């Protein structure tokens, strides 16, 4: 009986969380513009979505910022994780606390702080400022994804490679990098997902003429719910869901491999 109650409770919670999204997906295929009536199945809102210049422009900026910020944050985060890993205990504790701070801070605080910084520094708000903002909040997530792989790494592997005549760069490329690559890929996918999904920080750090999909959806929703928003939201949800599934599978695989006695 207790088991059934847990199952019912969990089902109710998930139904409460995902029922609105499910309704949104269903109505993205509704032939009617109004949510109160169902006039049949259609794909016309998806067709109109890809014919909308404003949305396509927002899609371009969203993908450009997400791809660039995730790649740059991956490079910076990996280098930062390696540096933190080799720090002494006190310095590592201080730096790790500073790394956690952007992760736990509310997005509105981060976005507002970055906007004030850009204005104070006389940086023009636009694509560049938004890209810098996304790199800023993505880098800590990459660091936190790579550090566990560095902790699992046998420190003697690098020293052995040097003893065998490898240069530091070659030893890093052939010994260290392959071992921490799962953490790097996980961090990059996580950074990409967070960048695509972000609204608050993008809203505060963007400028005239530069808009992401989340900002575009917000501005369109203020003028009334257009069925194209349902179609766009459905595609965004499925994209983020797919990336999150990939990230979770990679993390589960890494955890399984780490605890597999046959790999020791």
N, C-alpha and C positions, 0 to 999 in steps of 0.2 A: 504493500500500500504506500509506504514511504517513497519507494522508487517511482511509482506512478505519479505521486504528487510533485516530485521534483521534475519529472518530464513535463507535466502539465504547466507548472510554473515557468519552466524554461521556454516552452512553446508559446505561452502567453507573452513573455517578454520579447521574444523574437518577432512575434506577430505584430506587437505594438511598434517595434522599431522599423520593420520592413514593409508593413501594409501600405503606408503612404507612398513608398517608392514603387511598390507593385502597382498601385492604382495609377501613378504617374506614367509608368511604362505602358499599361493597358490603354490609357487615354491618348497616348502618343500615336496610336493606330486608329483613333476614332475619327470618322468622316465628318463629324460635327465640330464646329468651333466652340461649342458650349459644353461645359463639363456635365451638365445635368441631363443630357440626352445622348443616346448612343445610336448613330445613324449607319453603322456598319464599319467594316474593316477597310483601311486605306493606308497607303504609303506616301500620300501626297505631301504630308507635312515634312517628311524626310527629304523628298525631292525639293520642296521649297526651301528647306533649311540649307541645302548645298547651293542653292541659287541666290541666297541672301548675301550680298556683298559685305554688309556689316559683320555678319557672323563669320564669314570666311576670313575676313581681315583679322578678327579677334582670334580665330583658330590659328592663323599664321603666327601672331605674336605669342600666343600661349605655347605653341610647339617650339618656337625659336627660343623663348626664355627658358622653357623646361629643359630642352636638350642642352643648351649652352651652360645653364647654371648647374645642371647635374654633372656634366663632364668636368667643368672647372672645379666644382665643389668636391668631386671625387679625387681629383689630383691634389687639391689643397688638404682635404680631409685625410687622405692616405699618408701624405708627408707629415701632417700634424700628428697622426696616430703613431707613426714610427718615432717621431721626436718625443712624444709623451711617454711612450713605452720605455725609452732608454733614460728617462729622467730619474733623479733620486726621489725617494718616497715623499718628502715634504713638498718639493716642487711639483711632483706629479699630482698630489692631492689638491694643491692650489689651482693648477691648470685644469684639472678635471672638474672642479667646482665651477670655474669660469666657463667650461664647455657645457655643463648641464644648465647653466643659467638661461641661455637663449631657448633651450628646449622646453623648460618649465614656465617661462614667462608668457603671459597672455599675448596673443597675436596683435592686439590693439596697442599694447605697450611697445612692442617691437616695431610695428609699422609707424606709429607716431614718432618714436625716437629716431628712426631712420629718416623720416621726412624732415624733421627738424635739423638733423645732421646735414642732409643734402642742401637744405636751404641756407644753413649757416656757412657751409663750404662753397656756396654759390654753384652747386652742381645742378644743371638743368634737369627738371623732372621729365622723364620720358622713358624710352626703351632702356637706355644705359643705367638710369637710377633703379629701375625695376629689376634689371639683371643683377646689379650689385646687391640689391636687397635679397633676392632669391639665393644668391651664392652665400650670403651671410647666414641665413637661417637654415640652409641645407648642409653646410659644412659640418656642424656639430653632429648631425645624424650619420654622416659618413664616418667621422671619427669613432663614434660609438659602435658602428658596425664592423670596423676594421680592428679595433683594439682587442676584442675577444680572440680573433684569429692569431694576433701577435702573441697573446698570452699562451696560446696552445703550442706555439712554435718552439721547437728545440733550438735553444740559443747556440748549441755547439755546431749546428749545420753550417751556419755562416762562417764560423771560425775554421771549420774543416775545409770549406771551399777555398778560403784564403791560404790555408796551409798547403793546399794542393796546387797553388800557383794562380788562382783566379784573381782578377782585379776586383776591388770593391764593387764597381758598377756591374761587372759581369756576374759576380756572386749574388748580388741583389736581384738581377734580372732572371737568373736561372735557378736560384735556390729559394730566396725569400718571396719573390712576387708570386710564383705558382702556388705557394702554400697559403698566402693570404688572399688570393684572387676571389674565392667564394665570398669573403667579407666585403671586398671592394665592389663586386657586382651587386651584392645585396644593398650596400649603401647607395650605389648609383641608381638602382631601381626605386629605392625608397625616396631618394632626393627628387627623382623625376615625378613620382606620384604626388609628393607633397607640393611640388611646384605647380603641377596641373590643377591641383585641388585648391590652391590658395586663393583667398579673396581679400581678406583684411589688409595684409601687408601690401599686396599689389594695388589696392585701392588708394592707400596713402602715399605710395611711392611712384605712381604713374603720372604721366602728363597728358596734355592735350593731343588727341589723335592716336594714342596708344592705349589699347584696351584688350584685356584677356577675356576668355569665355565667361569666367565667373562674374566679371564686372559687367559684361554685356547682358548676361542673364538677369542680373540685378536691375539694370536700367530698363530692360524690356518688361520685367515683371511689374515695375512701378506704373507702367502705362496700361496694365491689364495683362491677364494671362493669355499669351498667344500660343496656339498649339505647337508652333515651332520650338517653343521653350521646352515643352514636354519631350519632343524628339531630341533636342540638344542635350537635355538633362539625362535622358536615357542613355545616349551614346557616351557621355562623360562618366556616368555611373558604371557602365559596363567596362569602359577602358580602365578606370581606377580599380575596379573589382578584379579584373584580369591581372593587372600588375601586382596587386596585393596578394593574390593567390600564388603568383610566381615567387614573390618575396617570402611568403610563409612556407612554401614548399622547400625553397632553398634553405631557409633557417631550420626547418624540421630535419632536412637531410643532413645538414651540418651537425646538428645535435645528435642524430642517430650515429653518424660516423664517428663523432667524438667519443661516444660511450660504447662503441662496438669493440669488444675485447680482441677480435681478430685483427684489428688495425693497429694494435699496440705492438 
